Amino acid sequence: MAKPSTVKIRLVSTADTGYFYVTKKNPKQMTEKLTVRKYDPKARKHVEFKEAKIK
């Protein structure tokens, strides 16, 4: 069987609350690091989330 083309990544909050989302991305099509503005419930506002590896 072929390997899946997507990898799981972790989106970590830049508000330093420790909150994160887990999502998938295709590293062949998206070579740069992912940054998304999402809601952080600990900070109770929308902040920037940056890509990090899942440990």
N, CA, C and O atoms as a Maestro MAE file, in Angstrom:
{
 s_m_m2io_version
 :::
 2.0.0
}

f_m_ct {
 s_m_title
 :::
 protein
 m_atom[220] {
  # First column is atom index #
  i_m_mmod_type
  r_m_x_coord
  r_m_y_coord
  r_m_z_coord
  i_m_residue_number
  s_m_chain_name
  s_m_pdb_residue_name
  s_m_pdb_atom_name
  i_m_atomic_number
  :::
  1 25 0.832 -1.192 0.000 1 A "MET " " N  " 7
  2 3 0.000 0.000 0.000 1 A "MET " " CA " 6
  3 2 0.872 1.250 0.000 1 A "MET " " C  " 6
  4 15 1.989 1.244 0.518 1 A "MET " " O  " 8
  5 25 0.358 2.293 -0.575 2 A "ALA " " N  " 7
  6 3 1.083 3.558 -0.634 2 A "ALA " " CA " 6
  7 2 0.950 4.311 0.682 2 A "ALA " " C  " 6
  8 15 -0.041 4.172 1.400 2 A "ALA " " O  " 8
  9 25 1.968 5.111 0.982 3 A "LYS " " N  " 7
  10 3 1.915 5.941 2.177 3 A "LYS " " CA " 6
  11 2 0.962 7.111 1.952 3 A "LYS " " C  " 6
  12 15 0.832 7.576 0.820 3 A "LYS " " O  " 8
  13 25 0.295 7.599 2.992 4 A "PRO " " N  " 7
  14 3 -0.580 8.763 2.807 4 A "PRO " " CA " 6
  15 2 0.258 10.013 2.523 4 A "PRO " " C  " 6
  16 15 1.366 10.162 3.039 4 A "PRO " " O  " 8
  17 25 -0.281 10.897 1.703 5 A "SER " " N  " 7
  18 3 0.473 12.092 1.319 5 A "SER " " CA " 6
  19 2 0.351 13.209 2.348 5 A "SER " " C  " 6
  20 15 1.089 14.192 2.279 5 A "SER " " O  " 8
  21 25 -0.569 13.073 3.302 6 A "THR " " N  " 7
  22 3 -0.738 14.115 4.307 6 A "THR " " CA " 6
  23 2 -0.057 13.709 5.612 6 A "THR " " C  " 6
  24 15 0.056 12.524 5.927 6 A "THR " " O  " 8
  25 25 0.391 14.711 6.363 7 A "VAL " " N  " 7
  26 3 0.982 14.480 7.675 7 A "VAL " " CA " 6
  27 2 0.218 15.305 8.697 7 A "VAL " " C  " 6
  28 15 -0.300 16.374 8.375 7 A "VAL " " O  " 8
  29 25 0.148 14.818 9.918 8 A "LYS " " N  " 7
  30 3 -0.503 15.558 10.982 8 A "LYS " " CA " 6
  31 2 0.457 16.609 11.516 8 A "LYS " " C  " 6
  32 15 1.641 16.345 11.722 8 A "LYS " " O  " 8
  33 25 -0.075 17.806 11.736 9 A "ILE " " N  " 7
  34 3 0.718 18.882 12.318 9 A "ILE " " CA " 6
  35 2 -0.045 19.459 13.501 9 A "ILE " " C  " 6
  36 15 -1.239 19.213 13.676 9 A "ILE " " O  " 8
  37 25 0.662 20.220 14.294 10 A "ARG " " N  " 7
  38 3 0.090 20.828 15.486 10 A "ARG " " CA " 6
  39 2 0.148 22.339 15.307 10 A "ARG " " C  " 6
  40 15 1.202 22.883 14.979 10 A "ARG " " O  " 8
  41 25 -0.970 23.019 15.519 11 A "LEU " " N  " 7
  42 3 -1.011 24.485 15.441 11 A "LEU " " CA " 6
  43 2 -0.999 25.016 16.863 11 A "LEU " " C  " 6
  44 15 -1.969 24.840 17.601 11 A "LEU " " O  " 8
  45 25 0.101 25.670 17.258 12 A "VAL " " N  " 7
  46 3 0.297 26.136 18.626 12 A "VAL " " CA " 6
  47 2 -0.010 27.623 18.709 12 A "VAL " " C  " 6
  48 15 0.366 28.394 17.826 12 A "VAL " " O  " 8
  49 25 -0.694 28.016 19.771 13 A "SER " " N  " 7
  50 3 -1.084 29.411 19.973 13 A "SER " " CA " 6
  51 2 0.129 30.287 20.258 13 A "SER " " C  " 6
  52 15 1.035 29.892 20.993 13 A "SER " " O  " 8
  53 25 0.137 31.487 19.666 14 A "THR " " N  " 7
  54 3 1.224 32.428 19.923 14 A "THR " " CA " 6
  55 2 0.952 33.265 21.176 14 A "THR " " C  " 6
  56 15 1.780 34.093 21.555 14 A "THR " " O  " 8
  57 25 -0.206 33.057 21.823 15 A "ALA " " N  " 7
  58 3 -0.533 33.775 23.051 15 A "ALA " " CA " 6
  59 2 0.088 33.093 24.274 15 A "ALA " " C  " 6
  60 15 -0.137 33.525 25.405 15 A "ALA " " O  " 8
  61 25 0.871 32.025 24.051 16 A "ASP " " N  " 7
  62 3 1.562 31.277 25.119 16 A "ASP " " CA " 6
  63 2 0.613 30.730 26.175 16 A "ASP " " C  " 6
  64 15 0.931 30.743 27.364 16 A "ASP " " O  " 8
  65 25 -0.551 30.249 25.747 17 A "THR " " N  " 7
  66 3 -1.488 29.630 26.680 17 A "THR " " CA " 6
  67 2 -1.323 28.117 26.707 17 A "THR " " C  " 6
  68 15 -1.843 27.453 27.603 17 A "THR " " O  " 8
  69 25 -0.603 27.569 25.734 18 A "GLY " " N  " 7
  70 3 -0.426 26.133 25.656 18 A "GLY " " CA " 6
  71 2 -1.518 25.441 24.864 18 A "GLY " " C  " 6
  72 15 -1.485 24.221 24.704 18 A "GLY " " O  " 8
  73 25 -2.486 26.198 24.364 19 A "TYR " " N  " 7
  74 3 -3.586 25.626 23.590 19 A "TYR " " CA " 6
  75 2 -3.111 25.334 22.171 19 A "TYR " " C  " 6
  76 15 -2.330 26.097 21.603 19 A "TYR " " O  " 8
  77 25 -3.591 24.215 21.593 20 A "PHE " " N  " 7
  78 3 -3.204 23.859 20.229 20 A "PHE " " CA " 6
  79 2 -4.329 23.123 19.524 20 A "PHE " " C  " 6
  80 15 -5.197 22.519 20.155 20 A "PHE " " O  " 8
  81 25 -4.292 23.188 18.200 21 A "TYR " " N  " 7
  82 3 -5.174 22.430 17.328 21 A "TYR " " CA " 6
  83 2 -4.330 21.397 16.595 21 A "TYR " " C  " 6
  84 15 -3.136 21.614 16.390 21 A "TYR " " O  " 8
  85 25 -4.933 20.267 16.193 22 A "VAL " " N  " 7
  86 3 -4.253 19.269 15.369 22 A "VAL " " CA " 6
  87 2 -4.966 19.231 14.029 22 A "VAL " " C  " 6
  88 15 -6.193 19.150 13.973 22 A "VAL " " O  " 8
  89 25 -4.192 19.290 12.944 23 A "THR " " N  " 7
  90 3 -4.752 19.274 11.601 23 A "THR " " CA " 6
  91 2 -3.801 18.535 10.669 23 A "THR " " C  " 6
  92 15 -2.724 18.108 11.086 23 A "THR " " O  " 8
  93 25 -4.197 18.384 9.414 24 A "LYS " " N  " 7
  94 3 -3.366 17.714 8.412 24 A "LYS " " CA " 6
  95 2 -2.943 18.701 7.345 24 A "LYS " " C  " 6
  96 15 -3.625 19.692 7.085 24 A "LYS " " O  " 8
  97 25 -1.800 18.414 6.727 25 A "LYS " " N  " 7
  98 3 -1.390 19.202 5.568 25 A "LYS " " CA " 6
  99 2 -0.585 18.327 4.627 25 A "LYS " " C  " 6
  100 15 0.029 17.344 5.042 25 A "LYS " " O  " 8
  101 25 -0.596 18.694 3.356 26 A "ASN " " N  " 7
  102 3 0.169 17.993 2.337 26 A "ASN " " CA " 6
  103 2 1.492 18.739 2.156 26 A "ASN " " C  " 6
  104 15 1.497 19.836 1.598 26 A "ASN " " O  " 8
  105 25 2.621 18.170 2.615 27 A "PRO " " N  " 7
  106 3 3.896 18.893 2.542 27 A "PRO " " CA " 6
  107 2 4.442 19.047 1.116 27 A "PRO " " C  " 6
  108 15 5.323 19.874 0.883 27 A "PRO " " O  " 8
  109 25 3.934 18.267 0.170 28 A "LYS " " N  " 7
  110 3 4.398 18.414 -1.216 28 A "LYS " " CA " 6
  111 2 3.798 19.653 -1.870 28 A "LYS " " C  " 6
  112 15 4.453 20.302 -2.685 28 A "LYS " " O  " 8
  113 25 2.557 19.984 -1.518 29 A "GLN " " N  " 7
  114 3 1.901 21.154 -2.109 29 A "GLN " " CA " 6
  115 2 2.149 22.416 -1.290 29 A "GLN " " C  " 6
  116 15 2.262 23.503 -1.855 29 A "GLN " " O  " 8
  117 25 2.234 22.287 0.036 30 A "MET " " N  " 7
  118 3 2.449 23.429 0.939 30 A "MET " " CA " 6
  119 2 3.790 23.267 1.619 30 A "MET " " C  " 6
  120 15 3.884 22.600 2.649 30 A "MET " " O  " 8
  121 25 4.824 23.862 1.063 31 A "THR " " N  " 7
  122 3 6.169 23.654 1.604 31 A "THR " " CA " 6
  123 2 6.484 24.583 2.771 31 A "THR " " C  " 6
  124 15 7.309 24.241 3.618 31 A "THR " " O  " 8
  125 25 5.846 25.751 2.836 32 A "GLU " " N  " 7
  126 3 6.140 26.699 3.915 32 A "GLU " " CA " 6
  127 2 5.335 26.347 5.175 32 A "GLU " " C  " 6
  128 15 4.368 25.587 5.127 32 A "GLU " " O  " 8
  129 25 5.766 26.922 6.294 33 A "LYS " " N  " 7
  130 3 5.075 26.678 7.565 33 A "LYS " " CA " 6
  131 2 3.706 27.347 7.545 33 A "LYS " " C  " 6
  132 15 3.533 28.432 6.990 33 A "LYS " " O  " 8
  133 25 2.747 26.680 8.158 34 A "LEU " " N  " 7
  134 3 1.368 27.145 8.161 34 A "LEU " " CA " 6
  135 2 1.127 28.097 9.330 34 A "LEU " " C  " 6
  136 15 1.526 27.802 10.457 34 A "LEU " " O  " 8
  137 25 0.482 29.231 9.077 35 A "THR " " N  " 7
  138 3 0.045 30.140 10.130 35 A "THR " " CA " 6
  139 2 -1.416 30.479 9.871 35 A "THR " " C  " 6
  140 15 -1.791 30.837 8.754 35 A "THR " " O  " 8
  141 25 -2.238 30.363 10.910 36 A "VAL " " N  " 7
  142 3 -3.677 30.560 10.791 36 A "VAL " " CA " 6
  143 2 -4.160 31.370 11.984 36 A "VAL " " C  " 6
  144 15 -3.649 31.213 13.093 36 A "VAL " " O  " 8
  145 25 -5.138 32.233 11.760 37 A "ARG " " N  " 7
  146 3 -5.766 32.970 12.850 37 A "ARG " " CA " 6
  147 2 -6.998 32.202 13.297 37 A "ARG " " C  " 6
  148 15 -7.966 32.068 12.549 37 A "ARG " " O  " 8
  149 25 -6.953 31.691 14.544 38 A "LYS " " N  " 7
  150 3 -8.048 30.892 15.072 38 A "LYS " " CA " 6
  151 2 -8.362 31.352 16.493 38 A "LYS " " C  " 6
  152 15 -7.670 32.198 17.058 38 A "LYS " " O  " 8
  153 25 -9.424 30.772 17.056 39 A "TYR " " N  " 7
  154 3 -9.882 31.157 18.390 39 A "TYR " " CA " 6
  155 2 -9.119 30.380 19.459 39 A "TYR " " C  " 6
  156 15 -8.992 29.158 19.377 39 A "TYR " " O  " 8
  157 25 -8.616 31.091 20.453 40 A "ASP " " N  " 7
  158 3 -7.965 30.485 21.609 40 A "ASP " " CA " 6
  159 2 -8.889 30.645 22.812 40 A "ASP " " C  " 6
  160 15 -9.039 31.758 23.316 40 A "ASP " " O  " 8
  161 25 -9.519 29.557 23.289 41 A "PRO " " N  " 7
  162 3 -10.478 29.680 24.390 41 A "PRO " " CA " 6
  163 2 -9.845 30.070 25.722 41 A "PRO " " C  " 6
  164 15 -10.522 30.633 26.582 41 A "PRO " " O  " 8
  165 25 -8.560 29.780 25.904 42 A "LYS " " N  " 7
  166 3 -7.899 30.175 27.159 42 A "LYS " " CA " 6
  167 2 -7.649 31.679 27.193 42 A "LYS " " C  " 6
  168 15 -7.789 32.309 28.241 42 A "LYS " " O  " 8
  169 25 -7.276 32.259 26.042 43 A "ALA " " N  " 7
  170 3 -7.071 33.701 25.952 43 A "ALA " " CA " 6
  171 2 -8.387 34.424 25.661 43 A "ALA " " C  " 6
  172 15 -8.480 35.641 25.816 43 A "ALA " " O  " 8
  173 25 -9.399 33.667 25.238 44 A "ARG " " N  " 7
  174 3 -10.732 34.167 24.907 44 A "ARG " " CA " 6
  175 2 -10.712 35.220 23.813 44 A "ARG " " C  " 6
  176 15 -11.422 36.222 23.891 44 A "ARG " " O  " 8
  177 25 -9.888 34.986 22.783 45 A "LYS " " N  " 7
  178 3 -9.858 35.852 21.606 45 A "LYS " " CA " 6
  179 2 -9.189 35.124 20.446 45 A "LYS " " C  " 6
  180 15 -8.597 34.062 20.636 45 A "LYS " " O  " 8
  181 25 -9.281 35.684 19.260 46 A "HIS " " N  " 7
  182 3 -8.635 35.121 18.089 46 A "HIS " " CA " 6
  183 2 -7.167 35.535 18.088 46 A "HIS " " C  " 6
  184 15 -6.848 36.715 18.236 46 A "HIS " " O  " 8
  185 25 -6.285 34.567 17.922 47 A "VAL " " N  " 7
  186 3 -4.842 34.823 17.877 47 A "VAL " " CA " 6
  187 2 -4.233 34.023 16.734 47 A "VAL " " C  " 6
  188 15 -4.897 33.182 16.127 47 A "VAL " " O  " 8
  189 25 -2.980 34.289 16.451 48 A "GLU " " N  " 7
  190 3 -2.245 33.583 15.411 48 A "GLU " " CA " 6
  191 2 -1.772 32.229 15.952 48 A "GLU " " C  " 6
  192 15 -1.256 32.140 17.066 48 A "GLU " " O  " 8
  193 25 -1.956 31.184 15.149 49 A "PHE " " N  " 7
  194 3 -1.477 29.849 15.487 49 A "PHE " " CA " 6
  195 2 -0.418 29.475 14.471 49 A "PHE " " C  " 6
  196 15 -0.622 29.653 13.271 49 A "PHE " " O  " 8
  197 25 0.735 28.949 14.944 50 A "LYS " " N  " 7
  198 3 1.832 28.584 14.059 50 A "LYS " " CA " 6
  199 2 2.067 27.091 14.101 50 A "LYS " " C  " 6
  200 15 1.801 26.429 15.104 50 A "LYS " " O  " 8
  201 25 2.570 26.574 12.998 51 A "GLU " " N  " 7
  202 3 2.778 25.141 12.853 51 A "GLU " " CA " 6
  203 2 3.956 24.658 13.695 51 A "GLU " " C  " 6
  204 15 4.992 25.319 13.769 51 A "GLU " " O  " 8
  205 25 3.784 23.498 14.329 52 A "ALA " " N  " 7
  206 3 4.838 22.822 15.060 52 A "ALA " " CA " 6
  207 2 4.679 21.330 14.842 52 A "ALA " " C  " 6
  208 15 3.607 20.866 14.455 52 A "ALA " " O  " 8
  209 25 5.745 20.576 15.090 53 A "LYS " " N  " 7
  210 3 5.669 19.131 14.930 53 A "LYS " " CA " 6
  211 2 4.933 18.502 16.083 53 A "LYS " " C  " 6
  212 15 4.946 19.027 17.197 53 A "LYS " " O  " 8
  213 25 4.288 17.374 15.824 54 A "ILE " " N  " 7
  214 3 3.655 16.604 16.889 54 A "ILE " " CA " 6
  215 2 4.743 15.759 17.524 54 A "ILE " " C  " 6
  216 15 5.473 15.054 16.828 54 A "ILE " " O  " 8
  217 25 4.851 15.827 18.831 55 A "LYS " " N  " 7
  218 3 5.921 15.086 19.535 55 A "LYS " " CA " 6
  219 2 5.585 13.629 19.674 55 A "LYS " " C  " 6
  220 15 6.369 12.865 20.237 55 A "LYS " " O  " 8
  :::
 }
 m_bond[219] {
  # First column is bond index #
  i_m_from
  i_m_to
  i_m_order
  :::
  1 1 2 1
  2 2 3 1
  3 3 4 2
  4 3 5 1
  5 5 6 1
  6 6 7 1
  7 7 8 2
  8 7 9 1
  9 9 10 1
  10 10 11 1
  11 11 12 2
  12 11 13 1
  13 13 14 1
  14 14 15 1
  15 15 16 2
  16 15 17 1
  17 17 18 1
  18 18 19 1
  19 19 20 2
  20 19 21 1
  21 21 22 1
  22 22 23 1
  23 23 24 2
  24 23 25 1
  25 25 26 1
  26 26 27 1
  27 27 28 2
  28 27 29 1
  29 29 30 1
  30 30 31 1
  31 31 32 2
  32 31 33 1
  33 33 34 1
  34 34 35 1
  35 35 36 2
  36 35 37 1
  37 37 38 1
  38 38 39 1
  39 39 40 2
  40 39 41 1
  41 41 42 1
  42 42 43 1
  43 43 44 2
  44 43 45 1
  45 45 46 1
  46 46 47 1
  47 47 48 2
  48 47 49 1
  49 49 50 1
  50 50 51 1
  51 51 52 2
  52 51 53 1
  53 53 54 1
  54 54 55 1
  55 55 56 2
  56 55 57 1
  57 57 58 1
  58 58 59 1
  59 59 60 2
  60 59 61 1
  61 61 62 1
  62 62 63 1
  63 63 64 2
  64 63 65 1
  65 65 66 1
  66 66 67 1
  67 67 68 2
  68 67 69 1
  69 69 70 1
  70 70 71 1
  71 71 72 2
  72 71 73 1
  73 73 74 1
  74 74 75 1
  75 75 76 2
  76 75 77 1
  77 77 78 1
  78 78 79 1
  79 79 80 2
  80 79 81 1
  81 81 82 1
  82 82 83 1
  83 83 84 2
  84 83 85 1
  85 85 86 1
  86 86 87 1
  87 87 88 2
  88 87 89 1
  89 89 90 1
  90 90 91 1
  91 91 92 2
  92 91 93 1
  93 93 94 1
  94 94 95 1
  95 95 96 2
  96 95 97 1
  97 97 98 1
  98 98 99 1
  99 99 100 2
  100 99 101 1
  101 101 102 1
  102 102 103 1
  103 103 104 2
  104 103 105 1
  105 105 106 1
  106 106 107 1
  107 107 108 2
  108 107 109 1
  109 109 110 1
  110 110 111 1
  111 111 112 2
  112 111 113 1
  113 113 114 1
  114 114 115 1
  115 115 116 2
  116 115 117 1
  117 117 118 1
  118 118 119 1
  119 119 120 2
  120 119 121 1
  121 121 122 1
  122 122 123 1
  123 123 124 2
  124 123 125 1
  125 125 126 1
  126 126 127 1
  127 127 128 2
  128 127 129 1
  129 129 130 1
  130 130 131 1
  131 131 132 2
  132 131 133 1
  133 133 134 1
  134 134 135 1
  135 135 136 2
  136 135 137 1
  137 137 138 1
  138 138 139 1
  139 139 140 2
  140 139 141 1
  141 141 142 1
  142 142 143 1
  143 143 144 2
  144 143 145 1
  145 145 146 1
  146 146 147 1
  147 147 148 2
  148 147 149 1
  149 149 150 1
  150 150 151 1
  151 151 152 2
  152 151 153 1
  153 153 154 1
  154 154 155 1
  155 155 156 2
  156 155 157 1
  157 157 158 1
  158 158 159 1
  159 159 160 2
  160 159 161 1
  161 161 162 1
  162 162 163 1
  163 163 164 2
  164 163 165 1
  165 165 166 1
  166 166 167 1
  167 167 168 2
  168 167 169 1
  169 169 170 1
  170 170 171 1
  171 171 172 2
  172 171 173 1
  173 173 174 1
  174 174 175 1
  175 175 176 2
  176 175 177 1
  177 177 178 1
  178 178 179 1
  179 179 180 2
  180 179 181 1
  181 181 182 1
  182 182 183 1
  183 183 184 2
  184 183 185 1
  185 185 186 1
  186 186 187 1
  187 187 188 2
  188 187 189 1
  189 189 190 1
  190 190 191 1
  191 191 192 2
  192 191 193 1
  193 193 194 1
  194 194 195 1
  195 195 196 2
  196 195 197 1
  197 197 198 1
  198 198 199 1
  199 199 200 2
  200 199 201 1
  201 201 202 1
  202 202 203 1
  203 203 204 2
  204 203 205 1
  205 205 206 1
  206 206 207 1
  207 207 208 2
  208 207 209 1
  209 209 210 1
  210 210 211 1
  211 211 212 2
  212 211 213 1
  213 213 214 1
  214 214 215 1
  215 215 216 2
  216 215 217 1
  217 217 218 1
  218 218 219 1
  219 219 220 2
  :::
 }
}
